[in-house]
C-alpha cells in the first residue's frame, strides 16, 4: 500500500495581464510598434493623442543646446535614433536568375523545370536535395514525370547563370563552377585539378600531401589557395528572399555630455496612448446592460494597456540606468578592457527585480553609443579572478585570445593547449577546453584549419 505524505508547496500563478505585460517587456522596439497598432485596431476605446509625445528626462535638442562642444556627442549626433540597414538588396535571387532565362530560348518543359529548380534553391543558392527526391516530388505533388537526367540538364543551365556557383549541390561543386568561369591560366587549371581530384586534402589543408601527389611547388599551391579564397562559397549572399530591407532600431541611446552618460529611450511611434473620451461618455449615458458591460471591458482593457506601456518604459529606463551606472567607465571609453564582469543577478539586486525581468529587458534590445550599436545582452559576462585578486570580464580574455591568434605564425598555428599556456602568461589561467569554448564563441577555427602556406 503506497504511503501517504503531506507536502507543502509554494506556487505562483501569473494572471493573464501579468503574462501580457511580461510579453510587452520582452519585445524590442521594432515589434512594439506593431503590437501597439494591433491593440489600436482591436480596441476602439484606445487611441493616440494628437499632441506630440513629450521628451523624456532630457531631449536630444536640449543636449545639443547645453553642450554642443562635446566631441563624443557630436560623433553620434543625428538628433534621431539611427536605423541600421542590415540588408540592402532590392532584387531577389529568384527574379535575378529568371530574368537571365529570357535570353536562353528554352522550350516550355525546360523553362518550367528550370524555374522550379530556381525556386528550390536554399538560402546559400545551393540545391540541397538529391535529384531523385526532386523527381519524386514533381510526380507526387504535380503529377509531372521528369527523369533525373532531365533535371540534371536543367540544373546545368542554372549553373551557367550569374552569380556563378548558383545551383551547386555542395561546396566543392560551388567552387569548381566559379573557378571554371575565370580566365584560363596555369593557376586556374591547377586549381580545377586540385578541387576535382584533391578536394579532401585541400579542405583539410594537407599541403604536404598535395605537393607530393601532384609534384608541384609550395608557391604554386599557395597561389591556388589565394585564388580559391577569393571565391564566394555562398553565391546567394548578396540577395534576399524578399524585396523588403530589414533594419535594426536601437531601443536605447546613450550620449556623453560633460563626461556623463545620458540615457534616452527611443519612442518611434511618436504619440502617447489615451483612453477615448467618446467611449467614457457612452458608458455613462447608455442604459443597456450588455452595451455597458461591453464598453466597461473595452475601457478597462484600454486603461490597462496604456498603463502597461508606461510601466514598460519605466522598467526599461530603471534597468538601463542601473546597467549604465554599473558599466559607466566602459560607456565613456568604449574600450572592452573597461567592461566589468556583470551577470543578470547583479542588476536584479540593484533594481530589486526578479532575474527573469532583467533577462526580458536585455533580450533582443539594442543600445546605440558613440562607439557602435550592439545587443544589450552582450554587456553581460562572467567574472574571472586574476592572480592579484582583480576581477575582470571573460570578454577581456576572449579579446586577448583573439589578439594572440591574429598575430600567430599561420604556417604553424597555435593549438588550444599552447593558447592556454600563452594566456596563462597574462595571468589568465584557463584550461584548454575553456580556450576551445571561447575560440568557438569567437567563430575561430581550430589550428589545423587556420594553417596557411
C-alpha positions in Angstrom: 0.0 0.0 0.0 1.5 3.4 -1.0 2.4 5.7 1.8 0.6 9.0 2.1 2.6 12.1 2.6 1.6 15.7 3.3 3.6 18.2 1.4 3.5 22.0 1.4 4.4 23.7 -1.8 4.6 27.3 -2.9 3.2 28.0 -6.3 2.9 31.4 -8.0 0.3 31.7 -10.7 0.6 34.6 -13.2 -2.6 36.4 -14.2 -3.2 36.8 -17.9 -2.5 40.5 -17.6 0.9 39.8 -15.9 1.8 37.4 -18.8 0.8 40.1 -21.3 3.0 42.7 -19.5 6.0 40.3 -19.5 5.5 39.8 -23.2 5.5 43.6 -23.8 8.6 43.9 -21.7 10.5 41.4 -23.7 9.7 42.5 -27.3 12.1 45.1 -28.9 11.0 48.5 -30.2 10.6 47.3 -33.8 8.0 44.7 -32.7 6.4 47.0 -30.0 5.0 49.5 -32.6 3.3 46.6 -34.4 1.9 45.4 -31.1 0.5 48.8 -30.3 -1.0 49.1 -33.8 -2.7 45.7 -33.3 -4.2 46.9 -30.0 -5.4 50.2 -31.5 -7.2 48.2 -34.3 -8.8 45.7 -31.9 -9.9 48.1 -29.2 -11.7 51.3 -30.3 -11.6 52.6 -26.7 -7.8 53.1 -27.1 -6.5 55.9 -29.3 -3.4 58.0 -29.9 -3.3 61.6 -28.7 -3.0 64.4 -31.2 -0.2 66.1 -29.3 3.4 65.0 -29.9 5.0 63.0 -27.2 6.9 64.9 -24.6 10.5 64.3 -24.4 11.9 62.2 -21.6 14.4 63.3 -19.0 16.3 65.4 -21.5 15.7 65.8 -25.2 18.2 65.5 -28.0 17.7 69.2 -28.8 18.4 70.2 -25.2 21.6 68.1 -25.2 22.7 69.9 -28.3 22.0 73.3 -26.8 23.6 72.6 -23.5 26.8 71.1 -24.8 27.5 71.4 -28.5 31.2 71.1 -27.8 31.0 67.5 -26.6 33.2 65.6 -29.0 31.7 62.2 -28.3 28.2 63.6 -28.5 28.9 65.1 -31.9 30.2 61.8 -33.1 26.8 60.3 -32.5 24.6 63.2 -33.0 21.9 63.0 -35.7 19.1 64.1 -33.4 17.4 60.8 -34.1 17.8 57.1 -33.3 19.5 55.6 -36.3 18.2 52.6 -38.1 20.9 50.2 -39.3 20.0 48.6 -42.6 21.3 45.0 -42.5 20.1 44.0 -45.9 20.4 46.3 -48.9 19.4 44.0 -51.7 16.4 45.2 -53.7 16.3 42.2 -56.1 15.6 38.6 -55.1 17.8 35.8 -56.3 14.8 34.1 -58.0 14.0 37.2 -60.1 17.6 37.8 -61.0 18.0 34.2 -62.3 14.7 34.0 -64.1 15.4 37.3 -65.9 18.5 35.6 -67.3 16.4 32.7 -68.6 14.6 35.0 -71.0 17.6 35.1 -73.5 18.1 31.3 -73.4 15.1 30.4 -75.6 14.2 27.3 -73.6 11.2 25.1 -74.6 8.2 25.0 -72.3 9.2 21.9 -70.3 12.8 23.0 -69.7 11.7 26.5 -68.7 9.2 25.1 -66.2 11.7 22.7 -64.7 14.5 25.3 -64.6 12.2 27.8 -62.8 11.1 25.1 -60.4 14.7 24.3 -59.5 15.4 28.0 -59.1 12.6 28.2 -56.6 14.0 25.2 -54.8 17.4 26.8 -54.1 18.3 27.2 -50.4 19.4 30.4 -48.8 23.0 29.8 -50.0 21.9 29.4 -53.6 22.5 25.6 -53.5 20.3 22.6 -54.4 20.4 20.7 -51.1 18.3 17.7 -52.2 19.2 14.8 -54.5 17.8 14.7 -58.0 15.8 11.5 -57.3 13.9 13.3 -54.5 13.1 16.2 -56.7 11.8 13.9 -59.4 9.7 12.1 -56.8 8.2 15.4 -55.6 7.3 16.5 -59.1 5.5 13.2 -59.7 3.6 13.1 -56.3 2.7 16.8 -55.9 2.3 17.9 -59.5 1.7 14.7 -61.3 4.6 15.6 -63.7 7.2 13.0 -64.7 10.8 14.2 -65.2 13.8 11.9 -65.2 16.9 12.6 -63.2 18.7 13.2 -66.5 16.2 15.9 -67.5 16.6 17.5 -64.0 20.4 17.3 -64.3 20.2 19.1 -67.7 18.2 22.0 -66.3 20.4 22.2 -63.2 23.4 22.6 -65.5 21.5 25.5 -67.2 21.2 27.2 -63.8 24.9 26.7 -63.1 25.7 28.8 -66.2 23.8 31.8 -64.7 25.3 34.6 -62.6 26.3 34.8 -59.9 28.5 31.8 -60.7 28.2 29.0 -58.2 24.4 29.0 -58.1 22.8 25.6 -58.3 25.7 23.7 -56.8 25.0 20.6 -54.7 27.8 21.1 -52.3 30.7 23.4 -51.6 33.1 21.5 -53.8 30.9 21.9 -56.9 30.2 25.5 -56.0 33.9 26.4 -56.0 34.5 24.4 -59.2 31.7 26.2 -61.1 33.2 29.6 -60.1 36.8 28.7 -60.9 35.8 27.3 -64.3 34.3 30.7 -65.2 37.6 32.5 -64.7 40.1 33.3 -67.4 42.1 30.2 -68.1 45.6 30.4 -66.6 48.0 27.9 -65.2 46.9 28.7 -61.7 43.2 28.3 -62.7 43.9 24.9 -64.4 45.8 23.7 -61.4 43.0 24.9 -59.1 40.4 23.0 -61.1 42.6 19.8 -60.9 43.1 20.2 -57.1 39.4 20.9 -56.4 38.3 17.9 -58.6 40.9 15.4 -57.5 42.5 16.5 -54.2 39.5 18.2 -52.5 39.7 16.2 -49.3 43.3 17.1 -48.8 42.7 20.7 -49.9 39.8 21.3 -47.5 41.9 19.8 -44.6 45.0 21.8 -45.6 47.1 18.8 -46.1 49.7 20.8 -48.0 52.4 18.2 -48.0 50.1 15.5 -49.4 49.0 17.7 -52.4 52.6 18.8 -53.1 53.8 15.2 -53.1 50.9 13.8 -55.1 50.9 16.5 -57.9 54.7 17.2 -57.8 54.1 21.0 -57.5 55.9 23.7 -55.6 54.8 25.3 -52.4 54.4 28.7 -54.2 52.1 27.0 -56.8 49.9 25.6 -54.1 49.9 28.9 -52.3 48.7 30.7 -55.5 45.8 28.2 -55.7 44.7 28.8 -52.1 44.8 32.6 -52.7 42.7 32.1 -55.8 40.1 29.9 -54.1 39.9 32.2 -51.0 38.6 35.0 -53.3 35.6 32.8 -54.3 32.2 33.1 -52.7 31.1 29.9 -51.0 27.6 31.3 -50.6 26.7 32.9 -54.0 23.2 33.9 -52.9 24.6 36.0 -50.0 24.0 39.3 -51.9 20.3 38.6 -52.4 17.3 38.3 -50.0 14.3 36.1 -50.0 12.1 39.2 -50.3 12.5 42.8 -51.5 11.9 44.3 -48.1 15.1 45.5 -46.4 15.5 44.8 -42.7 16.5 47.4 -40.1 17.8 47.4 -36.6 16.4 50.2 -34.4 18.1 51.0 -31.2 15.9 50.8 -28.1 18.3 52.9 -26.0 20.5 55.8 -27.0 23.5 56.8 -24.8 25.2 60.2 -25.3 28.1 61.7 -23.4 27.6 65.2 -22.0 30.1 66.7 -19.6 31.7 63.3 -19.1 28.3 61.9 -18.0 26.3 59.2 -19.7 22.8 60.5 -20.7 20.3 57.7 -21.5 17.2 58.1 -23.7 14.5 55.6 -24.7 13.6 55.5 -28.3 9.8 56.1 -29.0 9.3 55.7 -32.7 5.5 55.8 -32.6 5.8 59.5 -31.5 2.4 59.8 -29.8 1.0 58.9 -26.4 -1.8 56.5 -25.9 -5.0 57.6 -24.3 -8.5 56.2 -23.4 -11.2 57.5 -25.7 -13.3 60.3 -24.2 -16.2 59.3 -26.5 -16.3 55.8 -25.0 -16.1 57.1 -21.5 -19.1 59.3 -22.2 -21.0 56.4 -23.8 -20.7 54.2 -20.7 -22.3 57.0 -18.6 -25.1 57.6 -21.0 -26.1 54.1 -22.0 -28.8 52.1 -20.0 -28.4 48.9 -21.9 -26.7 46.3 -19.6 -25.0 44.4 -22.4 -23.7 47.5 -24.1 -22.5 48.9 -20.7 -20.6 45.6 -20.0 -19.0 45.7 -23.4 -17.9 49.3 -23.0 -16.6 48.5 -19.5 -14.4 45.7 -20.8 -13.0 47.8 -23.6 -12.3 50.7 -21.3 -10.6 48.5 -18.7 -8.5 46.9 -21.4 -7.6 50.3 -22.9 -6.6 51.6 -19.5 -4.6 48.5 -18.7 -2.7 48.6 -22.0 -1.9 52.3 -21.7 -0.6 51.8 -18.2 1.3 48.7 -19.2 3.2 50.6 -22.0 4.0 53.4 -19.5 5.2 50.7 -16.9 7.3 49.1 -19.6 9.1 52.4 -20.3 9.7 53.0 -16.6 11.1 49.4 -16.2 13.3 49.7 -19.2 14.7 53.0 -18.0 15.3 51.8 -14.5 17.1 48.7 -15.6 19.2 50.6 -18.2 20.1 53.3 -15.7 21.4 50.5 -13.4 23.4 48.9 -16.3 25.0 52.2 -17.4 25.9 53.1 -13.8 27.4 49.7 -13.3 29.4 49.9 -16.6 29.9 53.7 -16.5 33.6 53.6 -17.3 33.0 51.3 -20.4 30.3 53.6 -21.9 32.7 56.6 -21.5 35.7 54.9 -23.2 34.2 52.2 -25.5 37.2 50.0 -24.5 36.3 46.4 -23.7 39.1 46.4 -21.1 36.8 48.7 -19.0 33.9 46.3 -19.2 33.2 44.9 -15.7 32.0 41.3 -15.2 28.2 41.5 -14.9 25.5 38.9 -14.6 21.8 39.3 -14.5 21.7 38.9 -10.8 24.0 41.9 -10.3 21.4 44.2 -12.0 18.5 42.4 -10.4 19.9 43.1 -6.9 20.4 46.8 -7.7 16.9 47.5 -9.1 15.2 45.0 -6.7 13.6 43.0 -9.6 13.5 39.3 -10.5 16.3 38.0 -12.6 13.8 36.9 -15.3 12.7 40.5 -15.6 16.2 41.7 -16.3 16.6 38.9 -18.8 13.4 40.1 -20.6 14.6 43.7 -20.6 18.0 42.8 -22.1 16.6 40.3 -24.6 16.6 41.5 -28.3 17.2 45.1 -27.3 19.8 47.2 -29.0 21.8 50.1 -27.4 23.3 52.9 -29.6 26.6 54.5 -28.3 29.3 56.7 -29.8 31.4 53.5 -30.5 28.7 51.4 -32.1 25.3 49.8 -31.8 25.0 46.3 -30.2 22.7 43.9 -28.4 22.3 44.8 -24.7 22.8 41.2 -23.7 26.4 41.4 -25.0 27.2 43.5 -21.9 26.7 40.5 -19.6 29.6 38.3 -19.0 31.0 36.0 -16.3 33.8 37.1 -13.9 37.4 35.9 -13.8 39.7 36.5 -10.9 43.4 37.2 -11.7 46.3 36.2 -9.6 46.3 39.6 -7.9 42.6 39.2 -7.0 41.3 41.6 -9.6 38.0 40.7 -11.1 37.7 41.0 -14.9 35.1 40.2 -17.5 35.7 37.0 -19.5 35.2 39.2 -22.6 38.6 40.7 -21.9 40.1 37.1 -22.0 38.3 36.5 -25.3 39.7 39.7 -26.7 43.2 38.7 -25.7 42.7 35.3 -27.2 41.6 36.8 -30.5 44.7 39.1 -30.5 47.1 36.2 -29.9 45.5 34.2 -32.8 45.6 37.2 -35.1 49.4 37.6 -34.6 50.3 33.9 -34.6 52.5 32.3 -37.3 50.0 31.0 -39.8 52.4 28.4 -41.0 52.3 26.8 -37.6 49.1 28.0 -35.9 48.9 27.7 -32.1 47.0 24.7 -30.7 44.4 25.3 -27.9 46.9 23.8 -25.4 49.6 26.4 -26.5 47.0 29.2 -26.4 46.1 28.2 -22.8 49.8 28.5 -21.8 50.2 31.9 -23.5 47.0 33.2 -21.8 48.5 32.0 -18.5 51.4 34.3 -19.1 48.9 37.1 -19.0 47.5 35.7 -15.7 44.5 34.2 -17.5 44.9 30.7 -16.2 42.1 28.8 -18.1 42.0 25.2 -19.2 42.5 24.0 -22.8 38.8 23.1 -23.1 37.8 26.6 -22.0 40.1 28.0 -24.6 38.3 25.8 -27.2 35.0 27.1 -25.9 36.0 30.7 -26.2 37.6 30.2 -29.6 34.3 28.7 -30.9 32.3 31.5 -29.5 34.5 33.9 -31.4 33.9 32.0 -34.6 37.6 31.0 -34.9 38.6 27.6 -36.4 40.9 25.1 -35.0 44.7 25.3 -35.6 44.5 22.8 -38.4 42.1 25.0 -40.5 44.0 28.2 -39.6 47.1 26.9 -41.2 48.4 28.8 -44.3 51.4 28.4 -46.6 
